[in-house]
Amino acid sequence: MIMQNLVAPDHAVTISGLEKRFTRRQSSEVSLAVDDVGFTVPRGSFFTLLGPSGCGKTTTLRCLAGLESADRGEISMNGKSVFSAQARRDVAPEDRPIAMVPQSYGIWPHMKVYDNAAFPLRYGRKTCSRAEARTRVHAMLDQVGLAEYADRWSTQLSGGQQQRLALARALLCEPEVLLLDEPLSNLDAKLRAQLRAELRSFQQKFGVTTLYVTHDQGEALAMSDTIVVMNRGRIEQIGSPAEIYDSPASRFVADFVGSANLVPGVVDGVRGADNVVEVKTSVGILRCGRSATPPAPPTAGREVHVCIRPEHVRVVTEVPAAGEPNRFPARITSTEYLGDRREVVVAVDDVSLRAHADAHLRAGPGDEVGVLLDPEWTVALWS
């Protein structure tokens, strides 16, 4: 099959204008699962598609793998086109330079650990001699901590060990791109935290470009170089974990990734050389040192939402004077002691704000306190 050079070699994956529709059999209703999705994945990076169920992230991954055929768009890997709706090109999954670890791991219960790992070397694109396969399989099992389990049945492995086996088998394919579809979702919380660190370590060790699908924001923030936040088939924001968390581009991103206080208001003005946006809200004027890129220059009276993360809401026992920007008198409505901090909910007039306060805060429900919002971490959102 003829391949076309479409992208620079530093991009392992390029997707542009991708659309995928599904038609329900009973009603003939057409739903747009992936709507004009496009992004590039740098070679050797850990790239995550994050979003709620039904947002289109898994469908995007399946289109990349060749398990679904998109209705429109282009997909290329390492400069070679593997899908083009316009050119009617759709390279078969087995001919794409990928390996995929599904949510269920795809471990064969009738095979032992060694045979599961060796499968791609026996029947895959890059087969090798029995002696070479044995050397490579034992070396890989050793690297993922499964060497001593090579002769056990795969059903005798724990969930975490099965995940490592699936990863070892995928890496033995020597893929240019590794696709992971929520591989930790079936594990308990403690094991997930342990294995996500291991998975990231393996990815960095082997240097394989990885596309990871998850609905777990903690996984995405902890593991990724780049995160794509998706909602209703479209991309809401692309950025580093810090950019996604600290500078969300929309209310959806702010609310979905982490915990956020969202206060509605209208633009009162833009001040200074740093273009600090001042927003008039029901609690008073909020100065926002950060703002998403507006679709048009912000003008007075434009409706916005202000995002403040709980860790940037400071609760103090001294009640500030009314009328000062980002400083408000408040009343504590509830507290939770969590050891390293207190989760505090305060009421500023009729607006409730969640805050991470000092664990030894000498105030409780019903007490009058002060609330300070750092303008540097206060974000104006336009959508």
Residue pairs with C-beta under 8 A, 6 or more apart in sequence:
1 89
1 91
1 95
3 80
3 81
4 76
4 80
4 81
4 84
4 87
4 89
5 79
5 80
6 14
6 74
6 76
6 79
6 80
6 81
7 14
7 40
7 76
7 78
7 79
8 79
9 43
9 78
9 79
10 42
10 43
11 40
11 41
11 42
11 43
11 78
11 79
12 41
12 42
12 43
12 44
12 45
12 77
12 78
12 176
12 177
12 209
13 40
13 41
13 47
13 64
13 75
13 76
13 77
13 177
13 209
13 211
14 39
14 40
14 41
14 74
14 75
14 76
15 37
15 38
15 39
15 40
15 60
15 64
15 73
15 74
15 75
16 38
16 73
16 74
17 36
17 37
17 38
17 72
17 73
17 74
18 34
18 36
18 37
18 38
18 60
18 63
18 70
18 72
18 73
18 74
18 75
19 32
19 34
19 35
19 36
19 37
19 70
19 71
19 72
19 73
20 32
20 33
20 34
20 56
20 59
20 60
20 63
20 68
20 70
20 71
21 30
21 31
21 32
21 33
21 71
22 30
22 31
22 33
23 29
23 30
23 31
24 30
24 31
32 233
33 56
33 59
33 233
34 56
34 59
34 60
34 63
34 70
34 233
35 56
35 232
35 233
35 234
36 234
37 56
37 60
37 73
37 230
37 233
37 234
37 235
38 73
38 235
39 228
39 235
39 238
41 47
41 177
41 209
41 211
41 226
42 209
42 225
42 226
43 78
43 209
44 207
44 208
44 209
45 209
45 210
45 225
45 226
46 200
46 203
46 204
46 210
46 212
46 223
46 224
46 225
46 226
47 209
47 210
47 211
47 212
47 224
47 225
47 226
47 228
48 211
48 212
48 213
48 214
48 219
48 220
48 223
48 224
48 226
48 227
48 228
49 57
49 60
49 61
49 211
49 212
49 213
49 214
49 228
49 230
50 57
50 214
50 215
50 217
50 220
50 227
50 228
50 229
50 230
50 257
51 57
51 215
51 229
51 230
51 231
51 236
51 256
52 215
52 231
52 256
53 215
54 232
55 230
55 231
55 232
55 233
56 230
56 232
56 233
56 234
57 213
57 215
57 228
57 230
58 181
58 182
58 213
59 68
60 230
61 179
61 181
61 211
61 213
62 68
63 69
63 70
63 75
63 83
64 75
64 98
64 177
64 179
64 211
65 93
65 96
65 98
65 100
65 179
66 82
66 83
66 90
66 91
66 92
66 93
66 96
67 93
69 83
69 90
70 83
70 85
71 85
72 85
73 83
73 85
74 81
74 83
74 84
74 85
74 86
75 81
75 82
75 83
75 84
76 82
77 96
77 97
77 98
77 176
77 177
78 97
78 176
81 87
81 89
81 91
82 89
82 90
82 91
82 96
83 89
83 90
83 91
94 125
95 125
97 175
97 176
97 177
98 175
98 176
98 177
98 178
98 179
99 120
99 169
99 170
99 171
99 173
99 175
99 177
99 178
99 179
100 170
100 178
100 179
100 180
100 181
101 163
101 166
101 167
101 170
101 178
101 179
101 180
101 181
101 183
102 181
102 183
103 181
103 182
103 183
103 185
103 186
104 186
105 162
105 163
105 165
105 166
105 183
106 166
107 116
107 154
107 157
107 162
107 165
107 166
108 115
108 116
108 119
108 154
109 153
109 154
109 155
111 119
111 153
111 154
112 150
112 151
112 152
112 153
112 154
113 141
113 146
113 149
113 150
113 151
113 152
113 153
113 154
113 157
113 165
114 137
114 138
114 141
114 150
114 151
116 154
116 165
116 169
117 137
117 140
117 141
117 146
117 165
117 168
117 169
117 172
118 133
118 134
118 137
118 172
119 169
120 126
120 169
120 172
120 173
121 127
121 128
121 132
121 133
121 136
121 137
121 172
122 133
124 173
125 173
126 173
126 174
128 136
136 172
137 150
137 172
138 147
138 150
140 168
140 171
140 172
141 147
141 149
141 150
141 168
143 168
143 202
143 205
144 164
144 165
144 167
144 168
144 202
145 164
146 157
146 161
146 164
146 165
146 168
149 156
149 157
149 161
154 162
154 165
157 165
159 186
159 187
159 191
160 187
160 191
160 194
160 195
163 183
163 184
163 187
163 195
163 199
164 195
164 198
166 183
167 183
167 199
167 202
170 178
171 178
171 202
171 206
171 208
175 208
176 208
176 209
177 208
177 209
177 210
177 211
178 203
178 208
178 209
178 210
178 211
179 210
179 211
179 213
180 199
180 210
180 211
180 212
180 213
181 213
182 213
182 214
182 215
183 199
184 192
184 195
184 196
184 199
184 214
184 216
184 219
185 214
185 215
185 216
187 195
192 216
192 219
196 219
196 222
196 223
197 222
199 223
200 222
200 223
203 210
212 219
212 220
212 223
212 224
214 220
217 256
217 257
217 258
220 227
220 241
220 244
220 257
221 227
221 241
221 244
221 245
221 257
221 258
222 241
224 240
224 241
225 240
226 238
226 239
226 240
227 238
227 239
227 240
227 241
227 244
228 235
228 237
228 238
229 235
229 236
229 237
229 238
229 244
229 252
229 253
229 256
229 257
230 236
231 252
231 256
236 249
236 250
236 252
236 253
237 243
237 244
237 248
237 249
237 250
237 253
239 247
244 253
244 257
245 257
245 258
245 309
246 290
246 377
246 379
247 290
247 292
247 379
248 254
248 257
248 260
248 292
248 307
248 379
248 381
249 292
249 293
249 381
249 383
250 292
250 381
250 382
250 383
251 262
251 305
251 307
251 381
251 383
254 260
254 262
254 305
254 307
254 379
254 381
255 262
258 309
259 309
259 310
259 354
260 307
260 308
260 309
260 310
261 307
261 308
261 309
261 310
261 313
261 353
261 354
262 305
262 306
262 307
262 381
263 281
263 282
263 283
263 286
263 305
263 306
263 308
263 351
263 353
264 281
264 282
264 303
264 304
264 305
264 306
265 279
265 280
265 281
265 282
265 286
265 303
265 304
265 305
265 306
266 279
266 280
266 300
266 301
266 302
266 303
266 304
267 277
267 278
267 279
267 280
267 298
267 299
267 300
267 301
267 302
267 304
267 380
268 278
268 279
268 280
268 285
268 300
269 277
269 278
269 300
270 276
270 277
270 278
270 298
271 278
271 287
274 289
275 291
276 287
276 288
276 289
276 375
277 287
277 288
277 291
277 298
277 304
277 380
278 285
278 286
278 287
278 288
278 325
279 285
279 286
279 287
279 288
279 304
279 306
279 380
281 306
281 351
282 349
282 350
282 351
283 328
283 348
283 349
283 351
284 322
284 323
284 325
284 328
285 325
285 326
286 306
286 325
286 326
286 373
286 378
287 325
287 326
287 375
287 378
288 306
288 375
288 378
288 379
288 380
289 375
289 376
289 377
289 378
290 376
290 377
290 378
290 379
290 380
291 298
291 379
291 380
291 381
291 382
292 379
292 380
292 381
292 382
292 383
294 382
295 382
295 383
298 304
298 380
298 382
302 382
304 380
304 381
304 382
305 380
305 381
306 378
306 379
306 380
306 381
307 378
307 379
307 380
307 381
308 353
308 373
308 377
308 378
308 379
309 377
310 343
310 353
310 354
310 355
310 356
311 356
312 373
312 374
312 377
312 378
313 346
313 353
313 354
313 355
313 356
313 371
313 372
313 373
314 355
314 357
314 371
314 372
314 373
314 374
315 330
315 332
315 344
315 346
315 355
315 357
315 358
315 361
315 363
315 369
315 370
315 371
316 369
316 370
316 371
316 372
317 361
317 362
317 363
317 367
317 369
317 370
318 370
319 329
319 368
319 369
319 370
320 327
320 328
320 329
320 370
320 372
321 327
322 328
322 329
325 375
326 372
326 373
326 374
326 375
326 378
327 370
327 371
327 372
327 373
328 348
328 370
328 371
329 348
329 368
329 369
329 370
329 371
330 346
330 347
330 348
330 353
330 368
330 369
330 370
330 371
331 346
331 347
331 366
331 367
331 368
331 369
332 344
332 345
332 346
332 347
332 363
332 364
332 365
332 366
332 367
332 369
333 345
333 346
333 347
333 352
333 365
334 344
334 345
334 365
335 342
335 343
335 344
335 345
335 357
335 361
335 364
335 365
336 342
336 343
336 344
337 359
338 359
339 359
340 359
341 356
341 357
341 358
341 359
342 356
342 357
342 358
342 359
342 361
343 354
343 355
343 356
343 357
344 354
344 355
344 356
344 357
344 361
345 352
345 353
345 354
345 355
346 352
346 353
346 355
346 369
346 371
347 353
348 371
353 371
355 371
363 369
